Amino acid sequence: MPEQVSPEGLATRAAEKHVVVIGGGIGGLIAARECAKVGMRVTVLEAADALGGAIRRAELDGVVVDAGAESFATRGGHVRALLAELGLEDRIVAPAAGGAWLSGIPGVGAAPLPIGGILGIPANPFQDDVRRIIGWSGVWRAYLDRIRPPLTIGHSHSLGRLVSSRMGAKVRDRLVAPVTTGVYSASPEDVDVDIAAPGLNAALTTAGSLSGAVQALRDEGAARAAKAPGSAVEGLEGGMAGLVDAVVADLAQLGGEVRTGAKALSVARSGTGWAVVAELAPDAAAAEAEEEAATEAMTADAVIVATSETVARSLLADAVPALAATEAAAAPEIEIVTLLLEAPALDAAPRGTGVLTVPGSHTAKALTHSSAKWEWVRRAAGERHVVRVSFGAQGEPAATARLDEEGAARLALAEASALLGVPLAEDALVAAHRARFVQSQPASIIGSAERREAARAAIRAVPGIAAVGAWLSGTGLAQVIPDAAEESDRLRHALLWD
Ligand SMILES: Cc1cc2nc3c(=O)[nH]c(=O)nc-3n(C[C@H](O)[C@H](O)[C@H](O)COP(=O)(O)OP(=O)(O)OC[C@H]3O[C@@H](n4cnc5c(N)ncnc54)[C@H](O)[C@@H]3O)c2cc1C
């Protein structure tokens, strides 16, 4: 028999519960909001002096743009639903259709990313824009895919292996690797086909070739898009940081408490609940007097850890010892340098909305011409241009990491010039902003699902503890947001009923 509790009884029970959320990125904020929605007392501890984590702003000579996440995948409709709930639906915008370019192609330089492929795999290797990149030898090698029996290699998990065995190394290295490095910060060898391109393996068996499978999936996608038109990613006028502001405002309305400059140091069992110790950043006066950071201990009925994987594993070492037996994923440190440029040569958007690079060909990993990609950025920048240059990927530290701010800006400017194919002298640079991030592993990396499930199972086995965020859901707002809501629902249900 389920326990009988009156609505008033439940409300009282909820109000008696205190949940501490460690980490004020989007995962932590969503989790906090879910708990506050049912009347629980919620405290969010954020180590940095601003909320949002990987969603943050850059201010360049008065132009405010996203320094980290700048869009969301429309897949699943979760982010759009949240934006609508927060009254931001009318600010949702689609990127310009300009298309991206590839740079660093041996013997070619730069060329538009061919249209009609999936993850860079072409549907037709003879297409002009494909031939331009892989040359005739690459085309004929890729054509072998059409005449080889489909099952000679069996079912392949590795995207890189599938592509090179069917269509050759040139397709893998020049077309697919730039996409996986740019999108997942990973080599094609490490990307799981079934997650990155669901249905591709099955279509390969039906169509008889990989390029045929790409064509079949594209046709299917086109049919779906005709029924429900829209782009695969969308953004928010004014920047994705507007989403963070709206969640924080809503959380405040619900009575949630948010503390920035509060870095959690430990989580330990205390009676039937938990004790969390945090280090508080000194306020301006204390910093001036060179006072040491103060620490504060607080008790909680439940703790939700919403940090990066490394921090979460260290904070949960005592509370969830079983976590130590699970495998940690590599998390590359990446840097994004955003540039505000006075460069009329960019008015014509010479490389569309951005550039992906052939791995090893450039110091930068990718570039986004933000003021060509987003109309709202173009308006905000006026006559000038906003360009984001990304550095670092899996197994490849960001080249800017060892440089000071000025050196990083200079390198980003030189890379932007090379990637955009226009001379950019130092006086073109109006302002620069540099941001560092830890990139959690995308869900589409081979072995990621098993790793995440094992960590989740260890954490879920401990009552009163939950963990959310990209290292558990897979990177990307379309993954983090619904996962954080689901996981906190599980926790709040257990707190009220168990
Ligand atoms: C550069 C970049 C660009 C991206 N672009 C996109 C995009 O365009 N579209 C998209 O969908 N996704 C994008 N992503 C992915 C997406 O932004 C992330 O998956 C998501 O924002 C992660 O949210 P999170 O809450 O898990 O972690 P985070 O945002 O990393 O938040 C974790 C928070 O925990 C805090 N913290 C850490 N340690 C402590 C501690 N001891 N005590 C208290 N607080 C602590 C951190 O300061 C941080 O604020 C991008 C990611 C990066 C890095």
The ligand as an ORCA input file, in Angstrom:
! r2SCAN-3c Opt
* xyz 0 1
  C      33.574     25.832    -25.447
  C      32.309     25.046    -25.419
  C      31.334     25.285    -26.370
  C      30.155     24.560    -26.338
  N      29.191     24.826    -27.268
  C      28.026     24.192    -27.172
  C      26.958     24.544    -28.037
  O      27.085     25.435    -28.864
  N      25.791     23.858    -27.911
  C      25.617     22.892    -26.953
  O      24.536     22.313    -26.850
  N      26.601     22.564    -26.115
  C      27.786     23.196    -26.197
  N      28.774     22.874    -25.329
  C      28.522     21.870    -24.310
  C      27.677     22.442    -23.170
  O      27.963     23.792    -23.007
  C      27.984     21.693    -21.896
  O      27.783     20.301    -22.116
  C      27.119     22.137    -20.711
  O      27.010     23.543    -20.638
  C      27.742     21.562    -19.459
  O      26.983     21.931    -18.336
  P      27.356     21.342    -16.918
  O      26.420     21.965    -15.940
  O      27.442     19.881    -16.969
  O      28.867     21.789    -16.617
  P      29.556     23.196    -16.514
  O      28.897     24.180    -17.366
  O      31.001     22.933    -16.702
  O      29.300     23.623    -15.001
  C      29.992     23.093    -13.908
  C      30.085     24.189    -12.866
  O      30.632     23.652    -11.659
  C      31.447     24.646    -11.076
  N      32.342     23.995    -10.117
  C      33.401     23.199    -10.385
  N      33.972     22.797     -9.226
  C      33.237     23.315     -8.220
  C      33.307     23.224     -6.795
  N      34.274     22.515     -6.169
  N      32.378     23.881     -6.058
  C      31.409     24.613     -6.660
  N      31.309     24.730     -8.013
  C      32.204     24.087     -8.775
  C      32.152     25.248    -12.279
  O      32.708     26.504    -11.950
  C      31.019     25.333    -13.281
  O      30.327     26.544    -13.205
  C      29.971     23.581    -25.344
  C      30.951     23.333    -24.395
  C      32.109     24.056    -24.420
  C      33.147     23.795    -23.380
*
